[in-house]
Amino acid sequence: MPIELASALRPGDGVLVGQATAEPQLLTEALVAQRAAFSGAKLFLGVNYAGVVKPEHADHLRLTAYCGAGSNRALADAGVLDIQPHPYSRFAALIRERKLASDVVFLQLSPPDGEGAYSLGLAAEYLVPAIAAGRTIVAEVNRQVPWTHGELVLRRKDIALLAESDRAPANVQAKPAGDAEKAIARHAAAFIPDGATLEFGLGALPDAVCAELSGRKRLAVHSGALGDGVIPLLQAGIIREVNCGLLMGSRRLFEHAHRNPAIRLRSTEYTHDPRTLLGIERFVAINSAVEVDLTGQVNAEVAGGSYLGAVGGALDFVRAANQSPGGVSLMLLRASRIVAQLQGPVATPRSEAGVIVTECGAADLRGLGLAERRRRMIAIASPHNRAALEEAEK
């Protein structure tokens, strides 16, 4: 039976959609099919992996997101995606202040429990403040979504329009790690102590790092996203507690998270809050970059003229790790991505540089002046590029 959005949505509304695995695909399909009836509606996509929204849908919808990952890259390349270049820690406030419109919130929920409570399933993050600030909730209840613990459950009375589905969530499973990724992970793991609390960025590298931590003890996770790599560590009791905003893995991760009290989905007002982060000892931020220059500046947004990354939450976590007793910020990338000059904007300034890690080694930049930073960065760059990097510094 077709979903008629007109009962909940008005022309010009701001529509905020659950992102990544949490995208309610049935609802976004209905929106793009009916978009002419809601011309001028502002659609905030987050990161879009399902690929439902395409450049041609900008004829009636005003598209915005915080990143260019996944299918967003095609939207950005077509010039129809307005990028929100804010740190993740600011999104909740922007939503609550209505500077980022969320009149209608599109959610993907788990089926209700025995008491009639629907969980947010695969994502809480900025959906929690959006639910509080929004006028209307439209929900897709998906039988393939786990019931997860978190800060918020919904009841049927909270939902203006509800549809049911039974389809696999959008696939964002990372590619298997190759030899270079495994080498990067080995170098990174050397900086992770017992008792650490870990934050993970996106992609294959965080999962590769997890594979190197089987000998650690008493780990925890405090992160924006969580991938499949943590599953063996949870099963072995190495990771005891997880607080995260979004599950970004496969069905295996979803099944492990189902009714698991060790995994809690939290709002960005908790996961990215500076006051919360500054209370964590041995906090290790594990992130990746498009490129890093010889002084430790990080470009995480643009490559080859395309917007494919984000400001995201990396800087929030990097700063917290730099302030944490026993903590460290690890920035992971291929050696070939160390450059003399960045192609894109600075997402993490050199003042926050921690340890840069490539398959060729690790450069600990903490407490170093520019001359020594350049020397150490060239030493972990691709051997094929080192001579050119040295020449560029003359």
N, C-alpha and C positions, 0 to 999 in steps of 0.2 A: 504494500500500500504506500503511495507516495507521501513524503513528509511535506506538509504545507507549512512553510516558515512564516507566513504572513500573520499568524496569530501571535507570534512572539517578536518579530523583527519589523523595523520601520525603515523607510528610506533615510539614508544619512546616518544610521546608527554606527557606533563603534562595536565591532565584533571581535572578541578575543578567543582564539582557538587553542585548545590543548595541543602541544607540539610533539614532534618526533613520534615515539611509540604511542603517545597519549592522544594523537590526533583522532578525533571522531570522524572517520572517513565517510561514513554514511551522511553525516551532516554537512561536511564540506562539499560533497558531491551535490547535495540538494541546493546548497547556497549558490554554487557556480551555475547550476541549471536554472535557477530562479533569479539570477542576479539582476536582470532587467527591472524586476519589480522593486528592487532595493537600491536603485542607482545612487551612487555617491557614498555607499556604505564603506567604512574604513575597516579593513581586515588585517588584524595583527596575527601573523603566522608563527612567530617564534622560529624554530628550525623545522623545515618541511621536507620530510623524506618520502611521503606517500606519492607526491607528484600530482595530486588532484588539481591544485591551482596552477594554471598555466598563464603565460604572458597575454594571451588573447582575452583572458578574463578581466584584464584591467580596463576593458571598455566601459564597465560599470562599477567595478570595485577599485577602491584605492588601497593598494597593497603596501604593507610595511612589516618589517622584521628587524631583529637585532643582529642578524648574521646572514652570510651568503652560503652557508653549508647546504649539502643535499640539493634538493630541487630548487632551492632559493637562488642558486647561482645563475640558472637560466633566466629567472625573473630579473635579477640584477643586471645581467648582460644585456637584456632587452630594454633596460632603462625604465622599468615599471615598478621597481621595488625601492621604497624609501627606507634607508637604513637608519636605525636608532642607535647612535654610537655612545650608549650609556653603559657604565659598569652594571653588572647584574645586581649589585647591592642597592641600586637606585630604582629598580623597576617597580618594586612594591609601592614605594612612595609616589612614583609617577602615576601609578594606577589609582591609588587612593586619592591623589590630588586631582584626578581626572585630566591630567596632561597627556596620558595615554588612554584613549577612550576604550571602555569595556562595558558599554550599555548592555550588551548581550554576550554571555559566556557560553561557548560550545564546549561541552565536556564529554569525555569517554569515561564511563563508570563501570565498576564491577557489578555483577548481580548483587542484590541485597542479601544480608545475612538473615538469620532466623528471627531477628528483631526488626527487620525492615530497613536496616541501615545500609546505604550504598557507600562504598569507599571510593576514593579518587583513583584507585587502581594503580596506574603506572606513573602518575606525576602529581605533585602538590605545588611546589615552587611558587611561581607568581600567580597560579590559579587561585590560591587561597585568598590573597588580597583582592583579586578580580571578582571572586564570588561575593566578597563583602561589599565591594563598591558597585557592582553591576545592578542593573534593573531586573534582568531576566536571566534564567538559566535554561538552556536547551541541552538535553542529555541524550547520549547514545549509550545504552546499557549493553555491553558486549560480553557474551558468555565466555569468551576466551581471555578475559582480563581478570587477573587475580584480585582477591580481597586483601588489601594491605592495611597495615596499621599506620596511623598518622594523626594529625592535629584536628581533622575535620571529617565528619560523615554527613551525608545528606539523606533526607527523607523524601518520600514522594511529594509531600506538600511543598517542598522547596523548589520543585522542578515544574516549569511552565509547560514544557513540551518534551515528551519522552518517546524515543524510538528504540527498538531492540534490534540487535544484530548478533551474528555469530561468524566473525571473520578474523583472520590473523591481524594483529596490530602491525603498523608500518615497520618494515624491517630495517634496522640500523646496526645490525651485527657487524662488528669490525672485521676487516680482512685478517687472515692468519699472519702472524709475524714472520718475516723473513730473517735471513742471517743478520742483516744490518740492524733490524729492530731488536733482535735477541742480544746483540752485542751492546746496543744502547742500554737495554734493560739491565744487563749485568753490571755495567758501569754505574748506573743509577742506584741499583740495589745496595751498593756499598755504603751509601749515605743514609740508609734507613735503619734506625736502631730498633731494638726491642722496645715495646711500649709506645711506639709511634702511633699517631693518628694521621691517616692518609687522606689526601684529596686527589681526585683524578680528573684530568681533562678528558677530551674525547679522542677516539681513534684506537689503533692497534697497540700503540706504545704502552698505555696504562695496563692493558691486559698482559703484555709481555713482562712488565715489571712485576706484576702479581705472581707470575710463574717463577720468579727468582726469590720469592719470599717464604718458601716452604720451611725454612729453618728458623724463622722469627717467632717471637712469643708476644702475646698480649697486645695485638694490634687492634685498632679501631678505624672506622671510616667516618669522615665528616666531609661531605662532597656535594657538589651540585648534581653530578651524574654518577651512575653506578653501572658497570658493565659485567659481562660474564666472568671476567678474570678473577673476581672475588669469590666465586662459588667454591672452588677447592679449599680456599683459606677459611671460609665459613664452615665448611663441612669438617675440616680438621680442627676447628676450635681456635685457630690462630687469630682470626678476626672474631671478636666477641660482640661487637655492636656496630650498627650502621645507622647513620643519620644522613639522608640524601634527599634531593629534590625530585629526581627523575630516574626511572629504570630504563637504561639504554642498551638492552641486550636482546637475547633470544628467548624463546619459549622456556628454555632450561632455567634462565634467571627468573622468569615470571613464576614458574612452578615453585622455585625455591623461596620466593618472597611471599607466596600465598599463605596468609594467616601466620606468618613467621614474626614473632615479637622482637626478634633480634634486628629486623629491618624496619625502620620507621621513615615514612615519607614526610618531609617537613617543608614548610614555607621558606621562600628566600629570605623572609624577615628573620629566620633563625639560621639557615645554612650560611648566609652571606653577611650576617650582622657583625660589624667590627667588634662590638662588645662581647659577643659570644666567642668569636674567633680568638680574641686576645686572651681568653681564659684557657686555651688549650696548650698544654706543654708538648714538646716533641712533635709539633705539627709539621708535616712534610707535604708540601704542595708539588704535585707532579703534573706538569703541563707541557704542551708542545707549541711549536712556532712555525710560521711560514719561513721566516729567516731571522737571523741574529747578526748584528754587526760586531766589529772587533772590540767595541767598548761595552757590549752587553745589552744594547738596545734591541727590543724585540718588535718585529712586525708580525702580528697575528691576523691581519685582515686582508691584505691585497697581494696577489701574485699575478704576474703577467698582465696587468691591467684589469684583472677580474676581481670582484669582491667575493671572496670565498670563505672568509673567516669571521671573526667577531672581536669586539672589545671583550664581551662576555664577563665571566667572573674571575678570570685568571689573576688580574691585578689585585682584586680583593683578597684572594688566597695567598698570592705572593707576598703581599705586605704583612699578612698575618704570620706566615711562616718565618719571615725575616725578624719579626718581633718575638717569636715564640722561644722560650728557653729550650735548647736542644733541638730546635726546628731548623728546617732548611727548605729553600725553594729550588726545585730541580726543573730546568727547562730543557726539554728533549727534542732533538731534531737530527736529521741526516747531516753528515759532515759537509756535504756539498751546498748546504743552505747557510753556511757561514759566509758572510759577504762583507766587502769593504764599505758599501753604502746601501741602505735599505731602499727597496722599491716602493714601499708603502708607509703608512703612518706608524708612529711609535705607539704601540699598545702598552708596553711595559718599559718605563724609562730606565736608563742605565743606573740611576740612583737606587733602583730596587733589584739590581742584578744579584743573583745568588750563584748557583752552580749550573753551568751550561754543559750538557752531555750529548756526545755524538758516539758513533760506533768506533771512533778513534780515541776516545778517552773522555775525561771530565776536566773542565776548567773551573776551579773554584775562584770566583772573582770577588768574594767578600773581603773587604778591607784593603783592596788593591787600587793603586793609581792607574791612570790610563795606559802608561807605557807597559807595565807588567800585564795588564789585561790583554793588550794586543798580542803580546808574546804568547800568552797561554792560549788565546783563542786560535791563533795561527797553528799552534801545535796540535789542536784537535780538529782542524779543518781537513777537507779532502786533500790528500797528498798532491793531487793534480792541480789544486788551486793555490797551494801555499806560496809559490814563487810570485804569482800575480798579486796575492794579498800583501806580501812583503813589499813589493814594488809600489803598490797603491799607498802604502804608509810613508813612503819617502818624500 
